Amino acid sequence: MLKTNQHSGLNAPKNSAKEIVKNPPNPSEPGAGKEQSFPTKSSSFSEPALVLVVDDQARNLQIVKKVLTFDGYQVTTAESGSEALKSIAVRRPDLILLDVVMPEMDGFQVCEQIKENPATHDIPIVFLSADTEHRSIMTAFSKGGIDYVPKPFNKAELLARVRTHVDLYRSQKRHTKEIAERQRTLHIIAHEWHKPLQRIFLFLSKIQDLSDSTLPETRIALSKEATRDTERMLASIEDFLHQQSPDGSATAESSSGWLTTDDLKSMAGKWYVTAKRKLVELVLFAPSVPISIPVAMPFAIHQIVDAVISNAVNFTPQTGRIEVRIFEENQRIVLRVEDEGPGFSDDYLRRKFQPYMRPGTEPPSAALGVGLAAAKRIADRIHATLTIGNRVRADGGGCVTVEFPAADELAQLKAAPAVKPRKASANGRKKVAGS
């Protein structure tokens, strides 16, 4: 039960409670000289802070509400723990003033439920209680409370603590919002830079391969350094985009997530409209029951799938057909894309994934063919297997297969000794090294 105190007005005669709320305010206090003032005490937030007061005594609720309202706060009240939880579900307060001794559900139990809920765990809770024993105070803090105000309380002290905790909470929310906005901006910038950097990297690699024997040694060294720097930038951007990817759980977690056959089906399905515009039929084959494996770099998987299907759409003629097959094999999820395009020329298959070459039957020329080369670079980086070939059919066509390793297989691959890339041989072939 609550004690009587001339400062707080709790359980005091009505006239004394009225006197506390209506007494002339200190000129230095916010809202001085006004019956109801709502100063902007919420930093960047436009409306006054909302405080939820929970107490099983209606009289106490009235007094605390009047004190806080007079100081410019919005106030909601609840006479029980269950009523408080319902109120929080409707509208999140900036602060909760919580009584400890209540029937059915005491304040500690209410606090536990609030802190166990991810949607409400960050709401600050200040306990109000007549129990000033050390054990009760320690229990309040162990349950997640941030402060403990003994009853009877002094009005000025209560307002000071409320003001401090509300300002701190709103400041933290504002800071979190600003960080999220900056992250979104960086995410947009990284996306904008990713493809141009891929083109620059592949272009530099191609120039370097073609010019090793003709350029002066200093220029060759500069070209190689530029290629390495560009690849490092690409790797950093891809790591960042993965950490920001919803599929990467990146609310900032680790470098692995879960890949399901339904995920790949969804990624491939986004190309339906593009294929239809070109009068190309896109057909998907996937297991009726989704299969999932833990994988690394979900963002990189998106990039690979987009590049492979984009290549098929670009080279499939009108009224042609693309078949996308998704299945599980040897604890890997496999994506196989077959099209009715010209297929890959023998020259291209001899020098696989060379950028700026036509993958079809035309002779090599200055083409945009960076998609598969970029996909191969990303696949090597995450230790996925990307292979290309031609369909064994009378009507021809190309076939691209990607196998995505599970996270445990990836860990073993990363633990293996690194293999240095081989220098280009006389026939112009060069091994593509993973990063």
N, C-alpha and C positions, 0 to 999 in steps of 0.2 A: 504494500500500500504506500501511498504518497504522504510525505510529511508536509506540514504547513509552514510557510515561510513568508514573511512580510515583503521580501524582495520579489519573489516570483508570482505570488498571488495564487499558487496552486492550492486547491481545497480551502481557499480563504473565502470570507463572505463576499457576496457579489459586489458590494460597493467598493471594497478594497481592490478587487480585480479590475473594476472599471477605472479606478483611480490610477492603477499602474499603466494601463493602456492609454488613458487620456491625459496623463500628467504632461506638463510642458516639456517637450523634448530638448535635449541638450543641443545648443546651436551648432556644435561641432559634429553632431551625428547626421547621417544621411536622412533626408526627409524632414528635417527640422522645420517646424512651423506649418506642416501640412497634415491634414487628417489622413489622406491616402495619397502617397506619392510613389511613382514607379520610376526611379532613376535608372539610367543605363548602367547597371552594375554587372553586365554579362559580357564584358570585353567586346568581341566582335559580334556577339549574338544580339539579335534585335529585340528580343522580348525578355522581361524579367525572369530570373531563375525560378524554377519550380521546386518546392520543397514538399515532400510527403511526410506527414506527421502521423505516427501510429501509436495509439494509446487506447486502452479499454475503458477509460474514464472520459465521458463526453465533456465534462467540465474542463478537464485538462486540455483537451483538444481545442476548445473554444479560446482558452487563454493563449496558448502557444500560437494558434492561428492568428489571433488579433495582434500579437506582438510582431510576428513576422510580416503580416500584411501591412502594418503601419510602417515597417522599414522598407517596403517596396518589393517584397517577394510575392510570387504566386504560391498559394498553399492548397493542397488537397489533404484530406484526412481519412483515416481508416480506424475502425474500432476493434479490429481483430487482425490476426496474421493472414488468414485466408482472404479477407477483404483487401488487405494491403497488396497481396500478390496479384489479385485481379486488377487493382488500380495500376500497378506497374505494367501489366500486360497491355493496358489500354494506352498509357502514356508514361514514358520514362521520365522520372524526376531527376533533378540535378543533385539532390541530396535527400537522404532519409533520416528522420529523427525517430528512433525506434525505442519504445518502452520494452523493458525486459520481462516484468511479471505480468503475464496475460493468460487468461484461460485458454484451454484447448491447444494453442500453439504459442509458446513463449517467444520472446524476442530473439533468443539464440537460434531457435529452430527456423524462424523466418529468415534470419541472416544467412544461415546455411543454404537454404533453398535459393536465395537470391544469388549467392556467390557460386553455386554449382551450375547456374544457368549461364551459358556463354553470352547470351544476349543482354544480361543484366549484371554480370559479375564485377563490372568496373564502377558501378554506382556507389558513391561513398556513403557509409552508414555511421551515424553517430548515435550511440546508446544514451538514453535518458533513464536513470534508475535511482531509486532511493537506497538501493543496496550498494554500500560503499566498501564492502569487504574486498580484500585483495584478490581472493579467489574469483569473485564475480567479475572484477575488472579484467583479470588475466584471461578469463573465458571469453569475454567480449572481444578482446583483441585477437585471440586465437581463432575465433569464428570468422574474422574478416572485418571487424569494425575498425574505424580509423580514429575514433575518439570516444570518450566516455564522460558524460556530464552528469554529476550527481544531483539528485533532487533533494531538497528544493534548490533551484538554480537562481543565479543572479541574471536579470534580463540583459544587462550590458555584456556579461560574459558569454551568454548564449548567442547573442547577435554577433559578437566578435568571432566566435568559433564557426558559426554558420557561414559568415562572410568569407572567412579564410578558406574553408573547405569547398565552398561553391566556386570561388575564384580559381582555386587550384584545379578543380575538376574541369571547369570550362577552359582554362588555359591549356590543359592536357588535350582536351578534345580539339581545340583550335589547332594545336601543334600537330596532332595526328592528321587532321584534315589537310593542313598545308603540306605535310610530307606526302600524303596520297596524291595531291594535285601535282606536286613536283615529279613524283614517280610516273604519273600518267603522261606528263610532258616529255620526260626522258624516254618513255616507251614509244611515243609517237616519233621522236627524233631518231631513235635507234632503228625503228622500222623503215623510216625514210632513207637512212644511210646504208641499210643492210644490202639491198640489191645493187646499188651503185658500187659499193666496195667489192661485192662478188665479181662484178664485171671488170673492175680495175685489177683485181688479183689474177683473174683468169687471163686478161689481156697481157699483163706483165709476164705471166708464166709462158704464154705463147711467144711473145717477143723474145724472151730469154732463150727458149728452146730453138728458135729459128736463127738466133744471132750469136750463139756461143762461139762459132768459128770465125765470125767476121768482125765483131766489135773489138775495140781495144780492151785490154785486161781491166783497166780502171772502170770503164763503162759497164763491163760485165759484172764487176763487183758491186757497183751502185745499183744495177738492175736487180741483182739477187737480194741486196739489202732492202730495197723497196718492196720486193715480193714478200720477204719475211715480215716486214713491218705491217704490210697490209693484211697478211694472214693473222697476225696477232690481234689487230684491230677487229677483224671479223670474228675471231674466237671470243674476244671480250664482249662484243655486241650480242653474239648468240648466247653466251652465258647469261648476260643481263636479261635478254628477252625470255629465256627459259625461266629464270627466277620470277619474272612478272607474269608468266603464262598461267591462266587458270588451271590448265591441265597439269602444270608443274606444281600445283598447289602452292603456288608461291606467294602466297601469303608469306612466303619466304622460307620455304622448307629446304629439304635436301635436294640432291641432284637426281632423284629418281621418283617415279610415280607409277601409275598403272595404265597399261595400254590394253584396250579390248578390241575385239573384232568389230564391235559396234562403233568404236571411235573411228577406225579406219573407214568404215562404211559411211559415217557422217562426213568425214573429210572428203571422200571421193564424191559423195552425193552433191556437194556444193558445185561440182562441175556440170551438173545436169543442164542448167540453163545455158551455160556457155556452149555446150555441145549442141543443144537444140537450136540455138541461133545459127549454127553452121550446118543444120540439117544432118547432124551426126547422132546416131543412136548410142547411148551410153547404158550398158547393162551391168548390174552388180550381182555378184554371187558371194554370199557370206553365210556362215553357219546360222541356223535358226536359234540356237542357244549360244549367247555370247561367250567367247573365250577370252580370258584376261591373263596377262603376265606382267610382272614388275619390269619396267624399262627405265632407261635413262634419257634425259633430254626430250621431253614431249614436244617442245617447240621445234627442235630439229626434225622430228618426225613429220610435223606439219609441213615443213619446208620441202622435205624429200617427196612426200605424197603430191604436193602441188606441182613440183617440177616434173615428176614422171607423168602425171595425167595431163598436164599442160602440153608436154611434148607430144603425147598421143593425139590430143585434140588438134593441135597445129598441123600435124602431118597426115591426118585422116581426111580423105576427100569427102565432099558432100555426099549424103546418103550412105556413107560408110558406117561401120560399127566398131565400137570399142567395148571390150569385155574386161571387167575388173574383178578379179577373183581374190578373195581373202580367206585364208585358212591357217590352221596350226600344223606345224611340222617340226618334229625334233625339239619340242619345247620352245619354238620360235613362232612368232606370228609372221606370216608371209603375205606380201602383196604382189600380185602378178597382173600386169596390164598388157593386153594384146590389142593391136589395132590393125586396120586394113590399109595402112599407108604404104609408102614405097619400101619400107624396111630399111635396114642398115646396109650400106655398101661395104664391099670387101675392104676397101681402103679405110673406111671409118672403123671397121671392126679390128683392123690391124693396129690402128692408133686410137684406141677407145678414149672417149671423154676428152678429146682435144677440143678446146673452145674455138669458135669461129670457123667451124667446118660444117658443111651440110651432112646430116646423118644419112640422107638418102642417096640416090644414084647419081645426082649431079656432081660435077667435079668440085673440089674444095674451093671455097670463095669466101669473101668477107661476109659471113652470115651471123645471125644473132645466136648461134648455137651454144649458149652458155648454160642453158637450163640443166641438162643432164650432167654437164661438167661440174656445175655448182652442187647438184644433188650428190654426185660421187664424192666431192670434197667433204660435204657434211656427213655422208654415210661413213666414210673412213674415220672421221673424227669421233663418231659415237660407236664405232666398231660394228656397224650394220654392213650387210653384204648386198651390193647392188651390181647386178649383171645384166647385160643386154645381148640380144641375138635376134634372129628372124624366125618366124613361125614356119613350121614344116607343113605348109599347105600350098595348094596350087595357086591360090590367090595372093600368096605372100603376106607381107605385113611384119611389123616389128613386135618384139616382146621384151618387156623390162620386168625384172624380178627383184624385189627387195625383201631381205630377211632381217627382222629386228630381233636382236639378242635380248634375253632376259637379263635382269640386273645382276644376278649372281654370276652369269657367264661373262658379263662385261667386267665385273670386278677381277675375275681371273685373267682376262685379256690385258687389263691395265697393269696387273701385277707382273706380267711377263716382261722380259727385257725388251727395250725398244729396238726396232730394226731401222738402221739408217737408210734413207732413200738412195737408190742407185742412180748413178749418173746416166744421162741419156746415152743409149748405144748408137752404133753406126746406122741402124735401120730406122732411127728416129723414135723408137719406143722408150717410154720412161715410166718407171713404177710410180704410182701415186701414193704418197706417204700419208698416213694418218697423223694428226697432231697429238 
